[in-house]
Amino acid sequence: MLLENIARNRVLVFTPRGFFPQQGVDHFGLRGERWQTHHSGWKPEEFVEMGCEVLMMKQFHDASNKAFVEAFGANGKPVDALQAWKDHGLDK
């Protein structure tokens, strides 16, 4: 199912750039581990091809995040994040 089929006006995605192997860690301690497991990795170009606007956040994920340290180590290279959105059904 395409997200556009269920979203009223806008689809918004916030995700690491590329694959970030996160499983079993909730950085905020809210017991959301099962909802935060990553199953895929995305590149900005993939969202652009789907008609989305994309905002890149350079080095957003770093060693200040417990999930990052578990996946990449305390000295791991920071990972970019991206926000992608697509408006539809809005009167312009």
TIVO-2410 file (N, C-alpha, C; in nm, 3 decimals):
# residues 92
REC num residu      c1      c2      c3 atome chaine
REC   1      M   0.084  -0.118   0.000     N      A
REC   1      M   0.000   0.000   0.000    CA      A
REC   1      M   0.089   0.124   0.000     C      A
REC   2      L   0.060   0.215  -0.089     N      A
REC   2      L   0.133   0.341  -0.093    CA      A
REC   2      L   0.088   0.430   0.021     C      A
REC   3      L   0.183   0.499   0.080     N      A
REC   3      L   0.148   0.588   0.191    CA      A
REC   3      L   0.050   0.697   0.147     C      A
REC   4      E   0.060   0.739   0.021     N      A
REC   4      E  -0.032   0.841  -0.028    CA      A
REC   4      E  -0.178   0.795  -0.021     C      A
REC   5      N  -0.201   0.664  -0.022     N      A
REC   5      N  -0.337   0.612  -0.016    CA      A
REC   5      N  -0.399   0.625   0.122     C      A
REC   6      I  -0.318   0.635   0.225     N      A
REC   6      I  -0.373   0.643   0.360    CA      A
REC   6      I  -0.353   0.779   0.426     C      A
REC   7      A  -0.257   0.858   0.376     N      A
REC   7      A  -0.232   0.990   0.433    CA      A
REC   7      A  -0.330   1.091   0.373     C      A
REC   8      R  -0.379   1.180   0.455     N      A
REC   8      R  -0.477   1.278   0.407    CA      A
REC   8      R  -0.412   1.385   0.320     C      A
REC   9      N  -0.302   1.445   0.368     N      A
REC   9      N  -0.241   1.557   0.294    CA      A
REC   9      N  -0.091   1.546   0.272     C      A
REC  10      R  -0.023   1.480   0.363     N      A
REC  10      R   0.123   1.480   0.356    CA      A
REC  10      R   0.178   1.349   0.410     C      A
REC  11      V   0.283   1.302   0.344     N      A
REC  11      V   0.362   1.189   0.394    CA      A
REC  11      V   0.495   1.249   0.438     C      A
REC  12      L   0.538   1.215   0.559     N      A
REC  12      L   0.663   1.266   0.614    CA      A
REC  12      L   0.742   1.149   0.672     C      A
REC  13      V   0.868   1.138   0.631     N      A
REC  13      V   0.954   1.030   0.677    CA      A
REC  13      V   1.083   1.091   0.732     C      A
REC  14      F   1.123   1.046   0.850     N      A
REC  14      F   1.252   1.083   0.909    CA      A
REC  14      F   1.328   0.954   0.930     C      A
REC  15      T   1.448   0.944   0.872     N      A
REC  15      T   1.522   0.818   0.875    CA      A
REC  15      T   1.672   0.843   0.862     C      A
REC  16      P   1.754   0.751   0.911     N      A
REC  16      P   1.897   0.763   0.882    CA      A
REC  16      P   1.921   0.750   0.732     C      A
REC  17      R   2.029   0.808   0.685     N      A
REC  17      R   2.070   0.791   0.545    CA      A
REC  17      R   2.142   0.656   0.535     C      A
REC  18      G   2.091   0.569   0.451     N      A
REC  18      G   2.147   0.435   0.440    CA      A
REC  18      G   2.095   0.347   0.552     C      A
REC  19      F   2.155   0.231   0.566     N      A
REC  19      F   2.106   0.136   0.666    CA      A
REC  19      F   2.175   0.158   0.800     C      A
REC  20      F   2.098   0.169   0.903     N      A
REC  20      F   2.144   0.187   1.041    CA      A
REC  20      F   2.093   0.066   1.117     C      A
REC  21      P   2.178  -0.033   1.144     N      A
REC  21      P   2.130  -0.156   1.208    CA      A
REC  21      P   2.091  -0.133   1.354     C      A
REC  22      Q   1.966  -0.099   1.377     N      A
REC  22      Q   1.918  -0.072   1.513    CA      A
REC  22      Q   1.817  -0.178   1.554     C      A
REC  23      Q   1.844  -0.241   1.665     N      A
REC  23      Q   1.753  -0.344   1.715    CA      A
REC  23      Q   1.772  -0.356   1.866     C      A
REC  24      G   1.662  -0.348   1.939     N      A
REC  24      G   1.666  -0.373   2.082    CA      A
REC  24      G   1.714  -0.260   2.169     C      A
REC  25      V   1.730  -0.139   2.114     N      A
REC  25      V   1.775  -0.026   2.194    CA      A
REC  25      V   1.676   0.089   2.175     C      A
REC  26      D   1.626   0.142   2.286     N      A
REC  26      D   1.542   0.261   2.282    CA      A
REC  26      D   1.622   0.373   2.348     C      A
REC  27      H   1.675   0.462   2.268     N      A
REC  27      H   1.763   0.569   2.315    CA      A
REC  27      H   1.697   0.653   2.424     C      A
REC  28      F   1.566   0.667   2.417     N      A
REC  28      F   1.496   0.754   2.512    CA      A
REC  28      F   1.439   0.679   2.632     C      A
REC  29      G   1.456   0.548   2.638     N      A
REC  29      G   1.409   0.471   2.752    CA      A
REC  29      G   1.258   0.464   2.765     C      A
REC  30      L   1.188   0.469   2.653     N      A
REC  30      L   1.042   0.468   2.654    CA      A
REC  30      L   0.984   0.329   2.620     C      A
REC  31      R   1.067   0.228   2.619     N      A
REC  31      R   1.029   0.090   2.588    CA      A
REC  31      R   0.969   0.077   2.448     C      A
REC  32      G   1.025   0.152   2.354     N      A
REC  32      G   0.978   0.147   2.215    CA      A
REC  32      G   1.068   0.066   2.125     C      A
REC  33      E   1.151  -0.020   2.183     N      A
REC  33      E   1.249  -0.095   2.104    CA      A
REC  33      E   1.187  -0.168   1.985     C      A
REC  34      R   1.076  -0.234   2.008     N      A
REC  34      R   1.019  -0.316   1.899    CA      A
REC  34      R   0.970  -0.230   1.784     C      A
REC  35      W   0.935  -0.104   1.809     N      A
REC  35      W   0.887  -0.015   1.703    CA      A
REC  35      W   1.002   0.056   1.633     C      A
REC  36      Q   1.122   0.049   1.691     N      A
REC  36      Q   1.234   0.123   1.634    CA      A
REC  36      Q   1.332   0.035   1.557     C      A
REC  37      T   1.305  -0.094   1.548     N      A
REC  37      T   1.394  -0.182   1.472    CA      A
REC  37      T   1.393  -0.140   1.325     C      A
REC  38      H   1.509  -0.121   1.267     N      A
REC  38      H   1.519  -0.080   1.127    CA      A
REC  38      H   1.520  -0.203   1.037     C      A
REC  39      H   1.437  -0.198   0.934     N      A
REC  39      H   1.425  -0.309   0.839    CA      A
REC  39      H   1.477  -0.273   0.700     C      A
REC  40      S   1.509  -0.146   0.678     N      A
REC  40      S   1.555  -0.104   0.546    CA      A
REC  40      S   1.644   0.019   0.561     C      A
REC  41      G   1.711   0.051   0.456     N      A
REC  41      G   1.793   0.171   0.450    CA      A
REC  41      G   1.755   0.250   0.326     C      A
REC  42      W   1.759   0.381   0.335     N      A
REC  42      W   1.714   0.467   0.226    CA      A
REC  42      W   1.820   0.570   0.190     C      A
REC  43      K   1.822   0.604   0.061     N      A
REC  43      K   1.908   0.711   0.010    CA      A
REC  43      K   1.819   0.827  -0.033     C      A
REC  44      P   1.869   0.949  -0.028     N      A
REC  44      P   1.788   1.064  -0.067    CA      A
REC  44      P   1.732   1.052  -0.210     C      A
REC  45      E   1.814   0.997  -0.299     N      A
REC  45      E   1.773   0.985  -0.439    CA      A
REC  45      E   1.647   0.900  -0.455     C      A
REC  46      E   1.631   0.801  -0.367     N      A
REC  46      E   1.512   0.715  -0.375    CA      A
REC  46      E   1.384   0.793  -0.344     C      A
REC  47      F   1.392   0.884  -0.249     N      A
REC  47      F   1.276   0.966  -0.217    CA      A
REC  47      F   1.249   1.069  -0.327     C      A
REC  48      V   1.354   1.127  -0.383     N      A
REC  48      V   1.337   1.224  -0.492    CA      A
REC  48      V   1.268   1.155  -0.610     C      A
REC  49      E   1.308   1.032  -0.641     N      A
REC  49      E   1.245   0.957  -0.751    CA      A
REC  49      E   1.095   0.935  -0.726     C      A
REC  50      M   1.052   0.935  -0.600     N      A
REC  50      M   0.911   0.917  -0.567    CA      A
REC  50      M   0.837   1.051  -0.558     C      A
REC  51      G   0.905   1.161  -0.596     N      A
REC  51      G   0.841   1.292  -0.596    CA      A
REC  51      G   0.846   1.366  -0.464     C      A
REC  52      C   0.935   1.326  -0.376     N      A
REC  52      C   0.945   1.389  -0.243    CA      A
REC  52      C   1.046   1.502  -0.243     C      A
REC  53      E   1.026   1.596  -0.152     N      A
REC  53      E   1.127   1.695  -0.115    CA      A
REC  53      E   1.214   1.629  -0.010     C      A
REC  54      V   1.343   1.663  -0.006     N      A
REC  54      V   1.435   1.598   0.088    CA      A
REC  54      V   1.522   1.703   0.157     C      A
REC  55      L   1.534   1.689   0.289     N      A
REC  55      L   1.623   1.772   0.369    CA      A
REC  55      L   1.726   1.680   0.433     C      A
REC  56      M   1.855   1.708   0.409     N      A
REC  56      M   1.963   1.626   0.467    CA      A
REC  56      M   2.013   1.692   0.595     C      A
REC  57      M   2.040   1.610   0.696     N      A
REC  57      M   2.098   1.657   0.822    CA      A
REC  57      M   2.231   1.583   0.840     C      A
REC  58      K   2.338   1.651   0.808     N      A
REC  58      K   2.472   1.591   0.810    CA      A
REC  58      K   2.513   1.550   0.952     C      A
REC  59      Q   2.566   1.430   0.963     N      A
REC  59      Q   2.622   1.376   1.088    CA      A
REC  59      Q   2.524   1.384   1.206     C      A
REC  60      F   2.396   1.364   1.179     N      A
REC  60      F   2.292   1.375   1.281    CA      A
REC  60      F   2.304   1.267   1.388     C      A
REC  61      H   2.331   1.145   1.345     N      A
REC  61      H   2.343   1.031   1.438    CA      A
REC  61      H   2.489   1.012   1.473     C      A
REC  62      D   2.519   1.013   1.604     N      A
REC  62      D   2.658   1.000   1.647    CA      A
REC  62      D   2.664   0.926   1.781     C      A
REC  63      A   2.781   0.926   1.841     N      A
REC  63      A   2.804   0.849   1.964    CA      A
REC  63      A   2.725   0.900   2.084     C      A
REC  64      S   2.651   1.008   2.071     N      A
REC  64      S   2.566   1.053   2.182    CA      A
REC  64      S   2.437   0.969   2.190     C      A
REC  65      N   2.417   0.882   2.092     N      A
REC  65      N   2.298   0.797   2.084    CA      A
REC  65      N   2.338   0.652   2.116     C      A
REC  66      K   2.272   0.591   2.216     N      A
REC  66      K   2.307   0.453   2.256    CA      A
REC  66      K   2.292   0.355   2.141     C      A
REC  67      A   2.191   0.371   2.057     N      A
REC  67      A   2.171   0.280   1.944    CA      A
REC  67      A   2.285   0.293   1.843     C      A
REC  68      F   2.335   0.415   1.824     N      A
REC  68      F   2.448   0.437   1.734    CA      A
REC  68      F   2.571   0.365   1.787     C      A
REC  69      V   2.600   0.380   1.915     N      A
REC  69      V   2.718   0.317   1.976    CA      A
REC  69      V   2.708   0.165   1.963     C      A
REC  70      E   2.589   0.110   1.984     N      A
REC  70      E   2.572  -0.035   1.971    CA      A
REC  70      E   2.598  -0.081   1.828     C      A
REC  71      A   2.553  -0.003   1.730     N      A
REC  71      A   2.567  -0.043   1.590    CA      A
REC  71      A   2.706  -0.014   1.533     C      A
REC  72      F   2.765   0.101   1.567     N      A
REC  72      F   2.888   0.145   1.500    CA      A
REC  72      F   3.007   0.162   1.593     C      A
REC  73      G   2.986   0.151   1.725     N      A
REC  73      G   3.093   0.171   1.820    CA      A
REC  73      G   3.107   0.316   1.862     C      A
REC  74      A   3.172   0.338   1.974     N      A
REC  74      A   3.187   0.474   2.028    CA      A
REC  74      A   3.267   0.565   1.937     C      A
REC  75      N   3.351   0.508   1.851     N      A
REC  75      N   3.433   0.588   1.760    CA      A
REC  75      N   3.383   0.581   1.616     C      A
REC  76      G   3.260   0.534   1.597     N      A
REC  76      G   3.205   0.521   1.462    CA      A
REC  76      G   3.186   0.656   1.395     C      A
REC  77      K   3.194   0.653   1.261     N      A
REC  77      K   3.174   0.774   1.182    CA      A
REC  77      K   3.026   0.814   1.188     C      A
REC  78      P   2.994   0.941   1.219     N      A
REC  78      P   2.854   0.984   1.227    CA      A
REC  78      P   2.777   0.953   1.098     C      A
REC  79      V   2.647   0.932   1.115     N      A
REC  79      V   2.558   0.896   1.004    CA      A
REC  79      V   2.462   1.011   0.980     C      A
REC  80      D   2.445   1.047   0.852     N      A
REC  80      D   2.350   1.151   0.817    CA      A
REC  80      D   2.207   1.103   0.840     C      A
REC  81      A   2.117   1.197   0.858     N      A
REC  81      A   1.973   1.168   0.864    CA      A
REC  81      A   1.908   1.242   0.748     C      A
REC  82      L   1.791   1.196   0.710     N      A
REC  82      L   1.717   1.267   0.608    CA      A
REC  82      L   1.570   1.274   0.645     C      A
REC  83      Q   1.511   1.383   0.604     N      A
REC  83      Q   1.366   1.401   0.619    CA      A
REC  83      Q   1.312   1.416   0.478     C      A
REC  84      A   1.213   1.336   0.446     N      A
REC  84      A   1.152   1.342   0.313    CA      A
REC  84      A   1.003   1.362   0.331     C      A
REC  85      W   0.944   1.445   0.245     N      A
REC  85      W   0.800   1.467   0.254    CA      A
REC  85      W   0.741   1.486   0.115     C      A
REC  86      K   0.615   1.454   0.108     N      A
REC  86      K   0.541   1.469  -0.017    CA      A
REC  86      K   0.400   1.515   0.019     C      A
REC  87      D   0.364   1.630  -0.037     N      A
REC  87      D   0.229   1.682  -0.018    CA      A
REC  87      D   0.140   1.631  -0.130     C      A
REC  88      H   0.017   1.602  -0.096     N      A
REC  88      H  -0.081   1.563  -0.197    CA      A
REC  88      H  -0.219   1.593  -0.140     C      A
REC  89      G  -0.313   1.613  -0.226     N      A
REC  89      G  -0.449   1.637  -0.181    CA      A
REC  89      G  -0.469   1.775  -0.119     C      A
REC  90      L  -0.368   1.860  -0.125     N      A
REC  90      L  -0.380   1.995  -0.070    CA      A
REC  90      L  -0.419   2.092  -0.181     C      A
REC  91      D  -0.505   2.185  -0.149     N      A
REC  91      D  -0.536   2.291  -0.244    CA      A
REC  91      D  -0.418   2.385  -0.249     C      A
REC  92      K  -0.364   2.404  -0.366     N      A
REC  92      K  -0.246   2.490  -0.379    CA      A
REC  92      K  -0.281   2.621  -0.441     C      A
***
